[in-house]
């Protein structure tokens, strides 16, 4: 018999105990994180295992586990074989809020969720908070509400703007929208869990909202409140009103969303032209200042990131970062990362799109590190010796480094002709080899990248002229000069 309970005395834990057989180890294994339990043997021969529900990932702070389902995995003890060698699944434990998270146990599955009060974790509860938000009449705070990729991380342009704003105007309160408290927010930032009363209040109280995607949910603008839409990449694939197919509901939603924005940030003039038309963002300010998230590619030091990832000095690093597909929820499987690592004699970092973070599972293998859950893509670009992508906008960011790029596009005709379509011919203008198979990719990796130097130079002139390491400073200067928030 196995018993279980959740505790939250010093930190949230799951405690299991039972009679023989004692397992050799106990782990909680999820799609993007895992933790090991500490096992002890009692005087009467029974055993006890304590599993932490918090962990440090990538050398960062100790934070709650990401939301999701985790399997209880028992390794049989010495001499144990077969299903009877592992302890039976414990009895169910109903949901309980443990400070920074909510947990429940069902059979051999632990479900981790954000620490929302059950009173608000329902349609009626959220509707009540929305009504309170829409009716708010209190004065605005000298605060910024940041959100990156719907709160799945605290990165991209909002993070770079946060860091510069904290330096230039330390008196400004900086709220960060997060899906749960496993998301590490920058130092001094205040994490607010999406859907919580604190989240709704911060969203309605901040003078400035800085987001890199749609606002979603209900948005009721206060007098004096502004929205800076940084977006999250120079587009190759068609967006919004330019997507294939005539869908009146989608078109109405796009226009409704873009009317919420006061200012649009663009990496370059090309992107400014595309985004203003795709989102019908007409006769309103567009700041063409380069991308703040790319400042680190000019000014940053990759050594701490390599150390956090466990990459030895001098090892070649390949970053595989494909975009998501409209017709599938998980990351594409066009690369066998372990085989690629062996063939290229390199460490392969696998970075799925933020939309594949929750549906997918980590890639594994020798010299393979899945970094889909890593908080900031820009720091991964900084440490990569070469980028392998397909149609992702990271191509326009990584080119600021001048390092080699490779384009693996087995589904080029399908993606271009049926899923999305392109704004320009990638094959004609790519600053690196365009290949169809992993075998062609391995051969291209062994070739001289100087063969594409002329195309690369034209690419950088067109897309990276403002990625000079000072974009954050320019954007924050405009925020302060226009009075979106006060310096003090």
Secondary structure, 3 states (H helix, E strand, C coil): CEEEEEECCCCCEEEEEECCCCCCEEEEECCCCEEECEEEECCCCCEEEEEECEEECCCCCEEECCCEEEEEEEECCCCCCCHHHCCCCCCCEEEEECCCCEEEEECCEEEEECCCCCCCCCHHHHHHHHHHHHCCCCCCEEEEEEEEHHHCECCHHHHHHHHHHHHHCCCCEEEEEECCCCCCCCCCCEEEECCCHHHHHHHHHEEEEEECCCCCCCCCCCCCCEEEECCCCCCCECCHHHCCCCCHHHHHHHHHHHCCCCEEEECCHHHHHHHHHHCCCCCCEEEECCCHHHHHHHHCCCHHHHHHHCCCCCCCEEEECCCCCCCCCCCCCCCCHHHHHHHHCCEEEECCCHHHCCCCCCCCCCCEEECCCCCCHHHHHHHCCEEEECCCCHHHHHHHHCCEEEEECCCHHHHHHHHCCECCCHHHHCCCCEECCHHHHHHHHHCCHHHHHHHHHHHHHHHCCCCCCCHHHHHHHHHHHCCCCCCC
